[in-house]
């Protein structure tokens, strides 16, 4: 059976735990590696170390931005189910408003969850060079744009097969959940991006306070 056709088979009630285990299996291993690497770096970095500036420092105090960045990293396991349910809810509302849903909101969440697995794996892998300061902001934004397109196309197909509707309608519905995914991912990465369109270009360095 082709992968896309597997969405036609959707036994109720939906086993959300199975989908969440799938997402956790793909997203959490890169997160664990990142947390360990950041922890080792924090313990071995001396005080008063000079670090590169970030674009967000133009609007947020550097020390606050660094704390916010670390808090966001630690909250990834909590944000994973929130993204799954919020994106699924948004997608189901779109299905209902464009002609009605043939299956439950759980089925819509299941479709969105399996699509999220692929893009979240790439996000997790890209996070490692991003947080280590080895990825230019333009490159990260380019990767995120590609992931957005991939997510949109795959989710549109998954929704079309799940709810027995046309692929065009599925892609139309998938636009808003894709925007949710891209917006959340971008907001999470903002404290670590060296340059961001619309913000002043950073200059110089920032010294870690003692």
C-alpha positions in Angstrom: 0.0 0.0 0.0 1.3 3.5 -0.9 1.9 5.7 2.2 -0.7 8.3 1.1 -3.3 5.6 0.9 -2.7 4.6 4.5 -4.6 7.7 5.6 -7.8 6.2 4.2 -7.7 3.6 6.9 -8.4 5.4 10.1 -9.9 3.2 12.9 -11.9 5.1 15.6 -11.3 6.0 18.3 -8.0 7.5 17.4 -5.0 6.2 19.3 -3.4 9.6 20.0 -0.8 8.0 22.3 0.6 6.1 19.4 0.9 9.3 17.3 2.6 11.1 20.2 5.0 8.2 20.6 5.8 8.5 16.9 6.4 12.2 17.2 8.5 11.8 20.4 10.7 9.1 18.8 11.6 11.5 16.0 11.8 14.8 17.8 13.2 14.0 21.2 16.6 12.3 20.4 18.0 15.4 18.6 16.6 17.5 21.5 18.4 15.3 24.1 21.7 15.7 22.1 21.2 19.5 22.0 20.5 19.7 25.8 23.6 17.7 26.6 25.8 19.8 24.3 24.4 23.1 25.6 24.8 21.8 29.2 28.5 20.9 28.6 29.1 24.2 26.9 27.5 26.1 29.8 29.7 24.3 32.4 32.9 24.8 30.5 32.4 28.4 29.3 34.1 30.9 31.6 32.4 34.1 32.8 32.9 37.3 30.8 33.0 35.3 27.6 32.3 37.3 24.5 29.5 35.8 22.3 28.2 37.0 18.9 25.3 39.4 18.9 21.8 38.3 17.8 19.3 40.3 15.8 16.7 40.1 18.6 19.1 42.0 21.0 17.9 45.1 19.2 14.5 44.8 20.9 15.1 42.5 23.8 17.8 42.8 26.5 20.6 40.2 25.7 20.5 38.5 29.1 16.7 38.2 28.9 16.9 36.8 25.4 19.4 34.2 26.4 17.3 33.0 29.3 14.2 33.0 27.1 16.1 30.9 24.5 17.2 28.3 27.1 13.7 28.1 28.6 12.2 27.5 25.1 14.7 24.6 24.6 13.8 23.0 27.9 10.0 23.3 27.1 10.2 21.4 23.8 8.8 18.2 25.2 5.8 20.1 26.6 5.3 22.0 23.3 5.2 18.9 21.3 1.7 17.7 22.3 0.5 21.3 22.3 1.6 21.7 18.6 0.0 18.4 17.7 -3.4 19.3 19.2 -3.4 23.0 18.2 -2.4 22.3 14.6 -5.0 19.4 14.4 -7.7 21.7 15.7 -7.0 24.4 13.2 -6.9 21.9 10.4 -10.2 20.4 11.4 -11.9 23.8 11.6 -10.7 24.4 8.1 -12.1 21.0 6.9 -15.4 21.7 8.5 -15.7 25.2 7.0 -14.9 24.2 3.5 -17.5 21.5 3.0 -17.7 19.4 6.2 -15.6 16.7 7.7 -16.3 13.0 7.0 -14.4 11.9 10.0 -13.7 13.1 13.6 -11.3 15.8 14.8 -9.2 13.0 16.1 -8.7 11.7 12.6 -7.6 15.1 11.4 -5.1 15.3 14.3 -3.8 11.9 13.4 -3.2 13.0 9.8 -1.4 16.2 11.0 0.6 14.3 13.6 2.1 11.9 11.1 3.0 14.7 8.8 4.6 16.7 11.6 7.0 13.8 12.4 9.1 14.3 9.3 9.4 18.1 9.5 10.0 18.1 13.3 12.9 15.6 12.8 14.6 18.1 10.4 13.9 21.0 12.8 15.5 19.0 15.6 18.6 18.3 13.6 18.9 21.9 12.4 18.5 23.2 16.0 21.9 21.7 16.9 24.0 24.0 14.6 21.6 26.9 15.2 22.1 26.9 19.0 25.8 26.3 18.6 26.1 29.5 16.4 27.1 27.6 13.3 24.1 28.4 11.1 23.5 31.8 9.5 20.0 33.2 9.9 19.4 33.3 6.1 20.2 29.6 5.8 17.9 28.7 8.7 15.1 30.8 7.2 15.6 29.0 3.9 15.4 25.6 5.5 12.3 26.7 7.3 10.7 27.9 4.1 11.4 24.5 2.4 10.0 22.7 5.5 6.9 24.8 5.3 6.3 23.8 1.7 6.9 20.2 2.4 4.5 20.3 5.4 1.8 22.0 3.3 2.0 19.5 0.5 2.1 16.4 2.7 -0.7 17.7 5.0 -2.9 18.6 2.1 -2.6 15.1 0.7 -3.0 13.5 4.2 -6.2 15.5 4.9 -7.6 14.7 1.4 -7.1 11.0 1.9 -8.4 11.1 5.5 -11.6 13.0 4.7 -12.2 11.6 1.2 -12.0 15.0 -0.5 -10.0 16.5 -3.3 -6.3 17.2 -3.0 -6.9 20.9 -4.0 -9.3 21.3 -1.0 -6.9 19.5 1.2 -4.1 21.8 0.3 -6.3 24.8 0.8 -7.2 23.6 4.3 -3.5 22.8 5.0 -2.4 26.4 4.5 -3.4 27.6 8.0 -1.9 24.7 10.0 1.3 25.1 8.0 1.4 28.8 9.0 0.9 27.7 12.6 3.9 25.3 12.3 6.1 27.9 10.6 5.2 30.7 13.0 5.8 28.6 16.1 9.1 27.3 14.8 10.3 30.8 13.7 9.3 32.3 17.1 11.2 29.6 18.9 14.3 30.2 16.8 14.3 34.1 17.0 16.5 34.4 20.1 19.3 32.4 18.3 19.1 33.9 14.8 22.1 36.2 14.0 20.1 38.2 11.4 16.4 38.6 10.8 14.7 40.5 8.0 13.1 43.6 9.4 15.4 43.9 12.4 18.6 46.0 12.5 21.7 44.0 11.6 23.6 43.1 14.8 27.1 44.5 15.3 29.9 43.7 17.6 29.8 41.2 20.4 28.1 40.7 23.8 29.9 39.8 27.0 28.3 37.3 29.3 27.8 39.0 32.7 29.6 37.5 35.7 
